[in-house]
Amino acid sequence: MQYLVSVIDDTGDLAAPEQQAAIDAFDDRLKANGHWVFAGGLTVPGSATVVDNRGEEAMFTDGPFLESKEFLVGFWIIEADDLDVALKLAAEGSKACDRKIEVRPFR
């Protein structure tokens, strides 16, 4: 089963060099153990554009979908046998990047 492991932050600061090294090591372990699917880091919410094409014409709005103190700064998509394995991996990812993590299964 695949899981979205979201990295949540409230500072907007990039990972410090020691955090980035820990993240890279965690990525390597995910790959070596067959859990890696994809991962990526995101820019700050202010660089977002919201696209809404539910009406007659597409509307484009600068800025985040919603204002929040906490926001998504990165993610992993992992492969895990079950939620317990995904949560264990997420705990390791949280330690590596020194940020909160949210875990959600794909349908």
C-alpha positions in Angstrom: 0.0 0.0 0.0 1.2 3.5 -0.7 1.2 6.4 1.8 1.6 10.1 1.5 4.0 11.3 4.2 3.6 15.1 4.5 6.2 17.3 6.2 4.6 20.1 8.1 6.5 23.3 9.2 5.7 26.7 10.7 8.9 28.5 10.1 9.5 28.5 6.3 13.2 27.8 7.0 15.1 25.4 4.8 16.6 22.4 6.4 19.9 23.1 8.1 22.9 21.2 6.6 22.8 18.6 9.4 19.1 18.1 8.9 19.6 17.8 5.1 22.3 15.1 5.7 19.8 13.2 7.9 17.1 13.5 5.3 19.4 12.2 2.6 20.4 9.3 4.8 16.7 8.5 5.5 16.0 8.7 1.7 18.8 6.2 1.1 17.3 3.8 3.7 13.9 4.1 2.1 15.4 3.2 -1.3 17.5 0.4 0.1 14.6 -1.2 1.9 12.1 -0.9 -1.0 9.9 1.8 0.5 10.8 4.7 -1.8 8.3 5.8 -4.4 8.9 9.5 -4.7 9.7 12.6 -2.6 9.9 16.3 -3.0 10.4 19.6 -1.3 8.1 22.6 -1.8 8.6 26.4 -1.8 6.9 28.6 0.7 3.1 29.0 0.4 3.3 32.6 -0.8 4.7 31.3 -4.1 1.5 29.2 -4.8 -1.2 29.9 -7.3 -4.7 28.6 -6.8 -6.5 27.5 -10.0 -10.3 27.2 -9.9 -12.0 26.2 -13.1 -15.3 25.1 -11.7 -17.2 28.0 -13.4 -17.3 29.2 -16.9 -13.8 30.6 -16.9 -10.6 29.5 -15.0 -9.7 31.8 -12.1 -6.1 32.1 -11.0 -5.3 33.5 -7.5 -1.9 34.3 -6.1 -1.0 32.9 -2.7 -1.9 29.8 -0.8 -5.3 28.0 -0.8 -5.8 28.9 2.8 -3.9 31.0 5.3 -2.4 28.9 8.1 0.4 29.0 10.6 1.5 25.5 9.5 2.0 24.4 6.0 3.3 21.6 3.8 7.0 22.0 3.0 7.7 18.5 1.5 6.5 15.0 1.2 7.5 11.4 0.6 5.3 8.8 -1.1 6.3 5.5 0.4 5.3 1.8 -0.1 4.6 0.0 3.2 2.9 -3.3 4.0 0.5 -1.6 6.5 -0.1 1.5 8.5 2.1 0.3 11.4 5.1 0.1 9.0 4.2 3.5 7.5 4.0 5.1 10.9 7.4 3.7 11.9 8.9 5.1 8.8 7.2 8.4 9.3 8.6 8.6 12.8 12.1 8.1 11.4 11.4 10.8 8.7 10.1 13.2 11.4 13.3 12.7 13.4 15.5 13.2 10.3 13.9 16.5 9.2 13.0 17.7 12.7 9.4 18.5 11.7 5.9 17.2 12.2 4.7 14.5 9.8 1.2 13.6 8.6 0.6 10.1 7.2 -2.3 9.4 4.9 -3.0 6.2 2.8 -3.8 6.5 -0.9 -7.1 4.9 -1.9 
